[in-house]
Amino acid sequence: MATKIVITSGKGGVGKTTVTSNLGVALNNLGYRVLLIDLDFGLNNLDVVMGIENRVSYDILDVFEGRCRVKQALVEIKEHKNLFVLPSITKTVSSISGQNIKLIIEKVNAIFDYIILDCPAGIDVGFHRAISIADEAIVVTTPQLSSLRDADKVISILKSYRLDRVSLAINRVRGDLILENKMMMPSDVEGLLKTNLIGVLPEEDIVFLSSGGVPKNSSSYKAYKILSQNLIKNTKKIYDTTSKYSGFFGSIKRGLKRL
């Protein structure tokens, strides 16, 4: 029986789909069978982020309307055995309910360890449709004030659902700015939102340049590995984004970052 985790955010542009894809890869790297489902109808791009847009034959609407079976619509990531994507659709569809998606998931629930749901940004009907399916939720935010405000609204709504766990992932964190007191510390964000921190993810150019997971030699790879282990083991280890900017050589790196 798979654990169903929804990745959500209060606003768009915080990297929610990127977190979905890289968390899926990180869990798969640990040996788990993972299914990523894109529930962002109309604004979907999980297939692009995973590099499979040219391999999609069927999508979730085809499954819902009976044109294919669920397994026929799943696309396996070539570089990652037992990591699959159920693609979304390029138009808004109100006819698919949370119950419909539950029935779709039930057909493959037994063959996966984790099912990760990429939720639409905001708190409209698509948000509630995705949340109604999940066992757990991870709220993605950035350290910016507007993002934190929207994340707080989402967390308040999530409390009305009977989820097993609601966690916080802070994306695009810059250690150099934290050391210069120009960005909030992750622990301060955790305290402000009153939600347990499950992961801190650094801002890194390679994240935007990669598809199907970040390179193993990147800081982001280490951060997602820690996040996935926290998820599985319920531990609280957090990636330190400031370490490479500390000390004498770190101060040089901070100076170069400003250029």
C-alpha positions as CSV (number, residue, x, y, z in Angstrom):
1,M,0.0,0.0,0.0
2,A,1.6,3.3,-1.2
3,T,1.9,6.4,1.0
4,K,0.3,9.3,-0.9
5,I,2.1,12.6,-0.4
6,V,0.8,15.9,-1.9
7,I,3.3,18.6,-2.7
8,T,1.5,22.0,-2.4
9,S,2.2,25.7,-2.1
10,G,0.4,28.9,-1.5
11,K,1.5,30.5,-4.7
12,G,3.1,29.6,-8.1
13,G,6.7,30.0,-8.9
14,V,8.2,28.5,-5.6
15,G,9.5,25.4,-7.3
16,K,6.7,23.0,-6.3
17,T,7.0,20.8,-9.4
18,T,10.8,20.8,-9.1
19,V,10.5,19.5,-5.6
20,T,8.0,16.9,-6.7
21,S,10.3,15.5,-9.4
22,N,13.5,15.6,-7.3
23,L,11.9,14.1,-4.2
24,G,10.6,11.3,-6.4
25,V,14.1,10.7,-7.8
26,A,15.6,10.8,-4.3
27,L,13.1,8.2,-3.0
28,N,13.7,6.0,-6.0
29,N,17.5,6.2,-5.5
30,L,16.9,4.8,-2.0
31,G,15.2,1.8,-3.6
32,Y,11.6,2.7,-3.4
33,R,9.0,2.3,-6.2
34,V,7.6,5.8,-6.9
35,L,4.8,7.2,-8.9
36,L,4.5,10.9,-9.7
37,I,1.0,12.2,-10.6
38,D,0.6,15.6,-12.2
39,L,-2.7,17.0,-10.9
40,D,-2.1,20.6,-12.1
41,F,-4.6,20.5,-14.9
42,G,-4.1,23.1,-17.6
43,L,-0.7,24.3,-16.2
44,N,1.0,20.9,-16.1
45,N,4.7,20.6,-16.8
46,L,5.8,17.6,-14.7
47,D,6.4,15.7,-18.0
48,V,8.7,18.5,-19.2
49,V,10.6,18.7,-15.9
50,M,11.1,14.9,-16.0
51,G,12.2,15.0,-19.7
52,I,9.4,12.7,-20.9
53,E,7.2,15.1,-22.9
54,N,7.9,13.3,-26.2
55,R,7.1,9.9,-24.7
56,V,3.6,10.6,-23.5
57,S,0.9,8.5,-25.3
58,Y,-1.9,8.8,-22.8
59,D,-2.8,11.0,-19.8
60,I,-5.0,11.0,-16.8
61,L,-8.0,12.2,-18.8
62,D,-7.6,9.2,-21.1
63,V,-7.7,6.9,-18.1
64,F,-10.7,8.7,-16.6
65,E,-12.6,8.4,-19.9
66,G,-11.7,4.8,-20.5
67,R,-9.5,5.2,-23.6
68,C,-6.7,3.3,-21.8
69,R,-5.8,1.4,-18.6
70,V,-3.9,3.1,-15.9
71,K,-0.7,1.1,-16.5
72,Q,-0.8,2.1,-20.2
73,A,-0.7,5.8,-19.3
74,L,2.3,5.4,-16.9
75,V,5.7,6.6,-18.3
76,E,8.8,5.1,-16.7
77,I,11.8,7.3,-16.4
78,K,14.6,5.6,-18.4
79,E,17.4,6.4,-16.0
80,H,15.4,5.2,-12.9
81,K,13.9,1.8,-12.7
82,N,10.5,1.8,-10.9
83,L,10.0,5.6,-11.1
84,F,6.9,6.4,-13.2
85,V,4.9,9.5,-14.1
86,L,1.2,9.7,-14.8
87,P,0.9,12.8,-17.0
88,S,-1.7,15.5,-16.7
89,I,-3.7,17.4,-19.4
90,T,-3.2,20.7,-21.1
91,K,-6.7,22.0,-20.4
92,T,-8.8,22.7,-17.3
93,V,-11.2,19.8,-16.5
94,S,-13.7,20.1,-13.7
95,S,-15.3,16.7,-14.3
96,I,-12.5,14.7,-12.6
97,S,-13.1,14.7,-8.9
98,G,-10.9,13.6,-6.0
99,Q,-12.9,10.4,-5.8
100,N,-12.3,9.7,-9.5
101,I,-8.5,10.0,-8.9
102,K,-8.7,7.8,-5.8
103,L,-10.3,5.1,-8.0
104,I,-7.5,5.5,-10.6
105,I,-4.8,5.3,-7.9
106,E,-6.4,2.2,-6.3
107,K,-5.6,0.2,-9.5
108,V,-1.9,0.7,-9.0
109,N,-1.7,1.4,-5.3
110,A,-0.3,-2.0,-4.5
111,I,2.7,-1.8,-6.8
112,F,4.2,1.4,-5.4
113,D,5.7,2.5,-2.1
114,Y,5.2,6.2,-2.6
115,I,2.7,8.1,-4.8
116,I,3.6,11.8,-5.0
117,L,0.9,14.3,-6.1
118,D,1.9,17.5,-7.8
119,C,-0.8,19.9,-6.6
120,P,-1.9,23.1,-8.4
121,A,-0.8,26.3,-6.7
122,G,-3.3,28.3,-4.7
123,I,-6.4,27.1,-2.8
124,D,-9.0,26.6,-5.5
125,V,-10.8,23.4,-6.4
126,G,-7.7,21.7,-7.8
127,F,-6.0,22.2,-4.5
128,H,-8.8,20.5,-2.6
129,R,-9.1,17.7,-5.1
130,A,-5.4,16.9,-4.6
131,I,-5.5,17.2,-0.8
132,S,-8.5,14.9,-0.5
133,I,-6.5,12.0,-1.9
134,A,-3.3,12.4,0.3
135,D,-2.1,10.8,3.5
136,E,0.5,13.5,4.0
137,A,1.3,17.0,2.7
138,I,4.6,18.9,2.1
139,V,4.1,22.7,1.8
140,V,6.8,24.3,-0.4
141,T,7.8,27.9,0.3
142,T,10.6,30.2,-0.3
143,P,12.0,32.6,2.4
144,Q,10.3,35.6,0.8
145,L,7.6,37.4,2.7
146,S,4.8,37.0,0.1
147,S,5.5,33.3,-0.2
148,L,5.5,32.8,3.5
149,R,2.2,34.6,3.8
150,D,0.6,32.3,1.2
151,A,2.1,29.2,2.8
152,D,0.6,30.2,6.1
153,K,-2.9,30.3,4.5
154,V,-2.4,26.8,3.0
155,I,-1.2,25.4,6.3
156,S,-4.3,26.7,8.0
157,I,-6.5,25.0,5.4
158,L,-4.6,21.7,5.7
159,K,-5.4,21.6,9.4
160,S,-9.0,21.0,8.4
161,Y,-8.0,17.7,6.7
162,R,-7.2,14.6,8.6
163,L,-3.7,14.2,7.2
164,D,-1.2,12.0,9.0
165,R,1.5,14.7,8.7
166,V,2.0,18.2,7.3
167,S,5.6,19.3,6.8
168,L,7.5,22.3,5.4
169,A,10.1,22.4,2.7
170,I,12.0,25.7,2.1
171,N,13.2,26.1,-1.4
172,R,15.8,28.4,-3.0
173,V,17.7,29.1,0.1
174,R,20.9,31.1,-0.2
175,G,23.5,30.5,2.5
176,D,25.5,33.6,1.6
177,L,22.4,35.8,2.2
178,I,21.6,34.1,5.5
179,L,25.2,34.8,6.8
180,E,24.8,38.4,5.7
181,N,21.4,38.7,7.5
182,K,19.6,39.3,4.2
183,M,17.5,36.2,4.2
184,M,15.6,34.5,7.0
185,M,17.1,31.4,8.6
186,P,15.2,28.2,8.0
187,S,14.6,27.7,11.8
188,D,13.0,31.2,11.9
189,V,10.7,30.2,9.0
190,E,9.8,27.0,10.8
191,G,8.9,29.0,13.9
192,L,6.9,31.6,12.0
193,L,4.8,29.0,10.2
194,K,4.6,26.6,13.2
195,T,5.1,23.6,10.9
196,N,7.8,21.0,11.2
197,L,10.7,21.5,8.7
198,I,11.4,18.5,6.6
199,G,13.9,19.9,4.1
200,V,16.0,22.9,3.1
201,L,16.8,23.2,-0.6
202,P,19.6,25.5,-1.9
203,E,19.2,27.8,-4.8
204,E,21.4,26.3,-7.5
205,D,21.5,26.9,-11.2
206,I,21.9,23.2,-11.9
207,V,18.3,22.6,-10.7
208,F,16.9,24.7,-13.6
209,L,19.2,23.1,-16.1
210,S,18.5,19.4,-15.2
211,S,15.7,17.1,-16.1
212,G,14.9,13.8,-14.4
213,G,16.8,14.7,-11.2
214,V,19.8,16.9,-10.3
215,P,23.4,15.6,-10.7
216,K,24.9,13.5,-7.9
217,N,27.8,16.0,-7.4
218,S,25.5,18.9,-6.7
219,S,24.5,20.5,-3.4
220,S,20.8,20.0,-4.3
221,Y,21.3,16.2,-4.6
222,K,22.6,16.1,-1.0
223,A,19.7,18.3,0.1
224,Y,17.1,16.1,-1.5
225,K,18.7,12.9,-0.1
226,I,18.4,14.4,3.4
227,L,14.8,15.4,2.7
228,S,13.8,11.9,1.5
229,Q,15.5,10.3,4.6
230,N,13.6,12.7,6.9
231,L,10.4,11.7,5.2
232,I,11.1,7.9,5.5
233,K,12.6,7.9,9.0
234,N,10.9,10.9,10.5
235,T,14.3,12.4,11.4
236,K,15.0,16.1,11.5
237,K,18.4,16.5,9.8
238,I,18.6,19.7,7.7
239,Y,21.0,20.5,4.9
240,D,23.2,23.4,5.9
241,T,23.3,26.0,3.0
242,T,25.7,28.2,4.9
243,S,28.6,25.8,5.3
244,K,30.4,26.5,2.0
245,Y,30.1,30.3,2.7
246,S,31.7,30.1,6.1
247,G,35.3,30.8,7.0
248,F,38.0,32.6,5.0
249,F,37.4,30.9,1.7
250,G,33.7,31.1,2.2
251,S,33.8,34.8,2.5
252,I,35.6,34.9,-0.9
253,K,32.7,32.8,-2.4
254,R,30.2,35.3,-0.9
255,G,32.1,38.1,-2.5
256,L,32.1,36.4,-5.9
257,K,28.4,35.7,-5.5
258,R,27.7,39.4,-5.4
259,L,29.5,40.0,-8.7
